[in-house]
């Protein structure tokens, strides 16, 4: 028996065009071939940027810690070395959050880290 694929092919095409909905080029939201190319590329960007987001957040935390450390009379590298030497195990995310939300607590941590 012959299998007609019109319904499944149309559903697959429609799924791809729905995925391209809202994209910049008008033809990409109408043409299956262009929609498929745009959707595949957007998924590549999403995969890459899920990893890059982690890198960007760490960079932001380091910038915030450095700014707060300099306000307290030290630098990022000296602060991190002091934390390690005094066995204070706080990650960068927590330190950055303290620097922004609890400046007094961050100042106490800096004083503990740079104390001799």
SVG drawing of the C-alpha trace seen along z (x, -y; Angstrom):
<svg xmlns="http://www.w3.org/2000/svg" viewBox="-2 -53 53 55">
<polyline fill="none" stroke="black" stroke-width="0.4" points="0.0,0.0 1.3,-3.5 2.0,-5.8 1.0,-9.5 3.1,-11.8 1.3,-15.1 0.0,-15.4 3.3,-14.5 5.4,-16.7 3.0,-19.6 3.2,-19.2 7.0,-19.1 7.2,-22.2 4.7,-24.0 6.7,-23.1 9.9,-24.7 8.0,-27.8 6.6,-28.2 10.1,-28.0 11.1,-30.9 8.2,-33.0 9.3,-36.5 12.6,-36.4 13.8,-39.5 13.6,-38.4 10.0,-38.2 10.8,-35.6 12.2,-33.3 8.8,-33.1 7.1,-32.1 9.6,-29.9 10.3,-26.5 13.8,-26.4 14.8,-29.7 12.9,-29.0 14.8,-25.7 18.2,-27.5 17.3,-30.2 16.0,-27.8 19.1,-25.5 21.4,-28.6 19.4,-29.9 19.7,-26.5 23.5,-26.6 23.6,-30.1 21.5,-28.8 23.9,-25.8 27.0,-28.0 25.5,-30.8 24.4,-28.4 28.1,-27.8 29.1,-31.4 26.6,-32.6 28.6,-30.9 31.8,-32.6 30.0,-36.0 28.6,-35.6 32.0,-34.7 33.5,-37.8 30.7,-40.0 31.2,-38.6 35.0,-39.2 34.4,-42.8 32.0,-43.4 34.3,-41.8 37.3,-43.8 35.3,-47.1 34.2,-46.4 37.7,-45.2 39.2,-48.5 36.7,-50.5 38.0,-48.6 41.7,-49.3 42.8,-46.1 42.7,-44.4 40.9,-41.4 44.0,-39.3 45.2,-40.2 41.7,-39.5 41.4,-36.1 44.9,-35.2 44.0,-36.3 40.8,-34.3 42.7,-31.2 45.5,-31.7 42.9,-32.2 40.9,-29.2 37.7,-31.2 35.8,-29.2 33.4,-31.5 32.7,-31.3 32.8,-34.3 29.0,-34.3 28.5,-34.7 31.2,-37.3 29.8,-39.4 26.3,-39.1 27.7,-40.2 29.6,-43.1 26.4,-44.4 23.8,-43.7 25.7,-43.6 28.7,-46.0 29.4,-45.7 29.6,-41.9 31.9,-42.1 34.1,-44.6 34.4,-42.2 35.4,-39.4 38.0,-41.7 39.4,-42.6 39.6,-39.0 41.3,-38.1 44.0,-40.8 44.7,-40.5 48.2,-39.2"/>
</svg>
